[in-house]
Amino acid sequence: MNPLLSRLQPYPFERLKQLFAGVTPSADFKPISLGIGEPKHPTPQFIKDALTQSLGALAAYPATAGAPELRSAFTGWLNRRYGLNLDPATQVLPVSGTREALFALTQTVVDASAIPKPIVVSPNPFYQIYEGAALLAGADVYYAPSIAERNFAVDWDSVPEDVWARTQLVFVCSPGNPTGAVMPIAEWQKLFALSDRFGFVIAADECYSEIYFRDEPPLSGLEASDKLGRPGYKNLIALTSLSKRSNVPGLRSGFVAGDAAIIKSFLLYRTYHGSAMSGSVAAASIAAWRDEAHVVENRAMYRAKFAAVTPMLEPVLDVRLPDASFYLWAGIPAAWKGDDEAFARALYAQYNVTVLPGSYLARDSQGRNPGRGRIRMALVADTAECVEAAGRIVQFTQQAHS
């Protein structure tokens, strides 16, 4: 067996299952899960129609690079959303959602034969596929410190020079999971300068870009690169998907865009990897990328939901409206002494509400786990259910405090 498999840690939801083992939640409450970030809003009918009306495509092998119409749908959306002009033939590729693409891109980029051993830099807290992809590519992971006072923004200045010298890939998540923070252009400028100096690739995970709460939509890494006058998106790949934007997590559809040289190598990897997008999924994807009305409606539902839930929780948790995404990243009351596992287990037992301990989404670094004492809540269900869950959390915290 691949010895690198032994380096993998259990996924957060496996750890949550173990945490809840032996617990029988109160029968007085129906179960409500805020644990998994799986969109629950209805899939638009026109996307389902596009899928079913193209089932004839199942009779043919799809091209790994995707049909020209599909790639043009990607670049058309990038133009409308960010004002970018990418070449559909060389600067975009279809992928089976961002998780698959993040993993495969890492295998493409990392040179495990490098001496000294290569490093992949990850934010902390983070989406665990970053860690697993790096370890299975044969790299070490450096968990970049975060600044809690700045909504857990990455402290790039604190990364040592000897770490940058070994770094081959940096993961960026903006809007962030779990924090909902959006990287400003000044932070992009700093990261681009480091990339130009040390030669590492930036993988910008942007799957939450269309769920936002401010007047100004989140900045893309590609957009920042354009604004800063960097030619050809050098050493930059942005990844996005339809799962959150269009409520189709089961479609497993997204795309990557950026540096044409990396895209060329990634296409070669994917040809052998065997991850071509089905023609039926492609047809549904084209329909989804070409329509914005359903995205505006989806965003409005999230805005209404967060407007209802956040004020309820602010008096009892350290929480505030995020810049974007569908998560609340909340600090638990001081009475729990930072034990986010105990908080989540007791909440589940007494009120049948599932939340994810923040420490499961981070790693010990420089003597602390930045997720400790926090919980992540995914407000993916309808507003009524999320309000009900928030009400139970208020009751739980008040009861525990008394």
N, C-alpha and C positions, 0 to 999 in steps of 0.2 A: 504494500500500500504506500501511497505517497506520504512520506514522513512529515511533510508540512501540514497535513491535516491535523496532526496532534497539537499544532499551535493555535487552532481555532477555539474561540470561546463560545459557550452556548448563546444562542440568539436571545434577545431580551424577552420574547414571549414564551420561550421555553423556561427561562428563569422565573417568569411570572407564574407559569403553571406550577412549578415546583413550590413557589412561595405560598400559593393558595391550596396546596395539597393538604387534605385533611380538614379543610375549613368548610363548614356548611353555612352558607349565607342565610340571613334572616328570611323566612318565608313571608314576612309582612310586606316585602318589597319585590316588585318584578325586577329582573336583572337589567342593568343598563351598563354598557361597556363604553368607556372613553379611552380604552387602552390602545386599540389598533387604529392606525391612520388609514382606514379603508373608506373611501367616499360612499355615502349612503343616499345621496340625492338621486332621483330617477335619471336613468340614461335617456337622452333625447330620442324621440321616436325616429327622427330623420336619420340618425346614425344607425339605428337598428335596421331601418329599411334599406339603407345603402349596403349593409352587410348581407342581408338575406337576398337582396336582388342581384348579388354578384357571386352567388354560390357556384356558378359555372366555372369560376377561376380555380376551384379546388382540383380541377382535372389537369392542371399544368403546374410544373415546378416554377416557383417564383425566382426572379433574379435577386442575388444577394444585394446588389447595388440599388434595387428598387426600380420601378418603371419611371421614365422621364416625368410623367404626370404626377407621380407621388413626390418626387424630389422637387418639382416646381411648386407643389402645394406647401412644402416646407419653406422654401425661399420666399414664396409669396407671403406667407404668414410673418416671417422675419422682417420683410419689408414693411408690411402694414403695422406691425407691432413696434418695431424699433427703428424703422427707416434704413435698414441695412440692405445691401445689394450683394448677395453671395451667388456664386456660380453653382447652379443646381447639378452640374455634371461632376464637379470636383470638390465641393466644399460642404456637402451634406450626405448623410447616409441614414436609412431607416434602421431602427433597432426595436427589439422586443421589450420596450419599457426601459426606464433608466437603471433599474437594478442590474439587469443583464448587461447593459452597455457599460456601466461603471466597472463591473467585474472584467469584461472582455477587454476594455480599453487598457486597464491596468496590465493585463497579460501582454498586450501589444507594446506598451511603452517601457516597462521595466526590463532592464538588462541585468539578470541575476548573476551573470559572470563577472560583473564589475568588481574591482578591488580598489578601495575597501567596499564592503557590502553596501548596496544601495539603500536609500531611505525614502519612504513615502511619508509626507507630512499630512496629518489629518487634524481637523478642528477637534476640540474637546469641550463639550459634548459633541456627538457625531452620529451619523447613520452607519450602522455596524458593517455594512457591505464594504465600506472604505477599508476597514481593518482587515477583513477576511480576504479581500481581493489582493491587498498588498502582501499579506503573509503567504498566500498561495502562489504569488509571483516570485517569491524568494527574497523579498525585501524586509527590512525592519520598519516599524512604524514609530514615528515621532509624534507624540500628542502635543500639539501646540497649545500653550496656555491660553486661557480665555480671561476676559476682563468682565467680571460680574457687574460692575458699575456701568458698563457700556453695553448692557444687554448681551453679555457673553460673546462680544466680538473677539476675534482672534488677535492675540498680542504678537503680531509678526516681528516686532522689534526685539522681543525676548528670545527669539530662536537663535542659537549660537551659530557663528560662522562655520564651524566645523560640521554642523548638521546641514546647513545649506550646501556645503561643498559636496556632500554625498547624496543630496536630494535629487531624485529623478522625476518625481511626480508630487503635485500638491492638490489635495482635494479642497474645493470651496463649495459651500452650500449656501446659496443666497437666492431667495429667502431661506432662512435656516430651519433645519429640523434638529432639535426641538424648539429652538428659541424664537423663531419667526423674525429674526433680525435680517435686515437688508444691508449689503455692503455699499457704502458710498463711493463715489468716484476717486476720492483721495486714497482710500484703502486699495482700490484696484491699481492705482498708479504706483503705489508702494510695492505691490505684489508683482506687477509687470516689470518694474526695475530690478527686482530680485531675480525674476525669471531670465531677464536679458543678461544679467551678470553671471548667473550660475547655470543657465541652460536647462532648467527643469520645465516639464510640461504642467500646465494648469488644467485640471478637469473641473469645470464649473457646473455643478448640479443645480438646475434651475426649475425643477418640476413643480414648485409651488408659485411660480411667477404670476399666475393669473388670479390668485386669491389674495387680495390686499385691501387695506383699510384706510390708506391715506389717499389724498387727491392725486398724488404723483405715483404712477405705477413703478414697480421695482426695476432697477437698472440691470440689464444683462451684462455679462462679461464681454460679449461681442460688441455691445453698444458702447461700453466704456472704452474698449480698445479703439473703436472708430473715433470717439470723441477725443481721445488722446493722440490720435494720428499715428497709430501703430500699423504698419503695412502688413496685410495678409494674415492677420490674427496669429502671428508667430507664436508657436508653442501653446496655443489656447484651443481647447475643445469645450463647447457648451453642450449640455445634455438636457433634454426636456421630453415630456411625454403628455399624453392625453388623459391619463388616469384621473388626475385631480381637476384639470381644466374642464373636461367634458364628462366626468362621472362614468368612465369606462375602464375601471381597473382590470376587468377580466379580458379586455381587448389586447392588453400587452403591446402597446404601440407608442412609439416615440421616435425621436431622431437625434442625431449628433451633428454639430456644425462647427466649422472653424478652419484651422490650418490645413491646407490642401495636402501637404506632405504627410501629415499624421493621418488624415482621412485615407490616403492611398494605402498606407501600411495597415490601417485598421480594416480596410476592405479586404486586403489579402488575408489577414487573420480570420475574418468572418467567413470568407469563402471556405476555409477548412473547418471552421467552428460549426458551420451548418445552421445558421440562424436567420435565414431569409424570411422576410415577412410574406405571409400568404396573400394572394391576390384579393381575397374577400376582405381580409383585415385592412389591406391597403385601400380598397374602395371606401370602406367606412371611415378610414383615417383621412382620406382626401376630403370627404364631406365635412368632417369635424373641423379640420384645419381651415377650411374656407368659410366657416360660419362663426360670427362673433356674437350674435344675438343670444345664443344659449349660454355663452360664457358670461355675458353681462348679467343675465338672470341668475346664474349660479353664484356669482360674486355677491349679488344683492341678498341672496338667501343667507350666505355666510355673514355678511355685514349685519343683518337683522339679528341673527343668532348671537353673535358676539356682543352686540349692543345690549341684548337682554341678559346674557349670562355674566359678562365681565363685572358689571356693577354689583351683582349679587355676591360675587366671590371676593371682591376687593377688600371688604371689611374683615375677612377671616383668613385670607391667604395673601402672601406677597406676590401679587399678580397684576398685570396691566395689559391693555390691548397691544398685541404685537404689531409690527410693521406689516406682516403678511403671513401666509400659511394658514392652516386650520387648527393650530395647536395653541394651548395656553401652557406656559412654562412657569409653574407656580412654586413659590417657597412655602413650606409647611410651617405651622405655628411653632414658636420657640419651645413650647411645652414638650414637643416630641424630640427635642435635642438632636435634630438632624437625621433621625431614623426614618427615612422615606419608605423603607420596606415595611416597618411596623405600621406606619400610617396607612399604606395601601392595603395591607392585610386586614387591619381593623375596620377600615372603611368598607371593604368587601364583605367582611363577616357581619357587620352590624346594619349596613344599608344597601348591600348588593350592588354597589357601584364599583366598577373596575377602572383604575388609573394605573399608569406605569411609573414605577419608582425612577426618579431621575438618575440615580447612580447606575442603573442598567444601561444608560445611554452615554456613559463616560468612562474614563479609566483614571486610576490613580496616577497623578503626575505632579512632580515637585511636592510630594507629601500630602496631596489632597485629591479628592474626587470632586470635580466642579459640579457634578449632578447631585451630590449628596445633599439631602435636606430639601429636595425639590421633587415635584411630580409633573409628568406630562399628561395633559388631557386633550384628546382628539375630539373636537366638536364636529363630528361627522354625521350624527343622527339628526332627525328633524328638530326644530326649535323647541317644541313642547317637551320632547324627551330630554334634551340638554338642559332646559330650565328645571325639569324635575330632578335631574341628577345634581344640578347646582344647589337646589334647595336642600337635598339630602346632605350634601357636603357641608353646607352652612350648619344644619342641625348637628351633624357629627362633630364639627370643630367646636361648636358652642358647648355641646355636652361634654366633650373631652376637657375643655377648659374649666368647666364648672366642677 
